[in-house]
């Protein structure tokens, strides 16, 4: 396919179905993939980015793929769990990712439309059957433009792969690729903002100015939701006695027990050769840790850091020990009142690297990986006159930002780092808006009538090739 400059002629709205058929918004992430129609408040399809694999007896090199919560949480014989995304938030397995995204879209939003019987050529008595064009009619998104999100550090070859899947595999009439930091700012009504996105695998700091990211100033680190989960594993392992993490699928029945006493449960066993792969247990343990994070873990809100000194002359650790604990019950019935210090300690490493737990498999984070250091590093790479405006418009997004006390603590950290500047947070008080910020921004953007002129049409793709996405989607 030839490459060249994109056409400047405004596209015809009829190419994209006009106002009759809504565009689709696809927002892939490390934990989940969100999909839905533009103009709606929340995505209708929320599918895990993890997928199950069951090895085939006849062809060992090929495995059956399983998508969706209902499939990947069942302990089928020898099932293993993988993720299509890397821990950097970019696609690692493109073939499986395309299948998973198509499942997310077609399972809840659209259906692959077969060729009408009256026009498939099979009932014509005196004419040769022609299959030309049938494949095009059967493509799942032949009538839906697609807006897809990406990270601020997505590589050029990955951007081109995205439009190739949309156009070649799915038959989309139009396509657009948008940075998720820009969309999160757009969802908050901020053309210029500093977007702090705490996902499952990464914290990303994205400065946005007049609707465009300042790419050189984007910073990121792995101290996000999965880091907190690892901190909890280390905390449980170091407890006396160690706290076991028993996933739901292993519990056949249980009896209520007093706090701190051993569990009285009947555990499920598997016949030799039918046990789920260790990756399946790891995935199921993560679900238990997510429940724990959502109900027990809190952010220390000061004053000062958890490892610092209190205003009364002692340490903040001593102060935290006096705070009330929170109870939690494991799937097998074991339960305990977890002290406040443990609840604060699990997430403190995001703000203070010295307080992070570590072992041989989990090295301590560096000072530059903490969220305050990431923001400072990002701001140091933007124009000095823009910094106060960004600090006054900090957009908080991502499911891992929902910890109680997070925004208050970040406000204190940044106000201490920039005492002469007014620091202002924009953090939605509704979980769905915080969790799906970039998808909501894409939903708003793709539903605007003025956005029709920005779509990359199928004709433009055929004329200029996949390289057009680099020229058009800045």
ABEGO torsion letter per residue (X at the ends): XBBEBBBABBBBAAAAGEAABBBBBBBBBAABBBBBBBGBABBABBBBABBBBBBBAABAABBBBBBEAAAAABBBBGBBBBBABBAAGBBABAAAAAAAAAAAAAAAABBBBBBBAAAAGAABAABBBBABGAAAAABAAAABBBBBBBBAABBAAAAAAAAAAAAAAAGBABBBBBBAAAAAAAAAGBABBBBBBBBAABBBBBBBBGGBBBAAABBBBABBAAAAAAAAAAAAAABOBBBBBBBAAABABBBBBBBGBBBBBBBBBBBBGABBBAAAAAAAAAAAAAAAAAAABBBBAOBEBAABBBAAGBBAAAAAAABBBBBBBBAAGBBBBBBAAAAAAAAAAAABAAABBBBAABBBBBAAABAAAAAAAAAAABBAAAAAAAAABBBBBEAAAABBGAAAAAAAAAAAABAABBBBBBBBABAAAAAAAAAAAAAAAAABAAAAAABBBAAAAAAAEAAAAAAABX
